[in-house]
């Protein structure tokens, strides 16, 4: 059961951390924002995206056929610029995080974040988080849109995020920062992998 702080006062990081981990709450601009309950399609897209990137990247650098060099994880509580987030998928370059991150919340800025958008969280992921992740200096932000069936890759620039790639479900792309491999956008969105 979530703990509810006093009405009318901005919520704090301490209030956020007092919530049960199962509450699926983020702290954005002094307000609790409840993450949408995951649907079957959302969970599948989350798992398939993490799997498509995790196999070649979530390992030590080098080795046969895989670039490695990343830690990739699902729904990690993190603190960025005094705000508490639980992105769908997050990644840290191992050169910046030589060992697995153990604290809750993680305070080391990720190098890549991915949110899987559905109608119930569209404005939060495509407007609010886009701005806040940029302010926090996150180098790459992916938005997988299950309604539009697109992948949008954002690259950090001083003036805001630049759209580095926008692709539809039928396309195969090399999407930064994971452009050493080709990925099928439809698979990231939950389609069956091609044999």
Buried (B, 14 or more C-beta within 10 A) or exposed (E): EBEEBEEEEEBBEEBBBEBEEEBBBBBBEEEBBEBBEBBEEBBBBBBBBBBBBBEBBBBEEEEEEBBBBBBBBBBBBBBBEEBBBBBBBBBBBBEEBEEEBEEEBBEBBBBBBBBBBBEEBBEBBBEBBBEBBBEBEBBBBBBBBBEBBBBBBBBBEEEEBEEBBBBEBEBEBEBBBBBEBEBBBBBBBBBEEEE
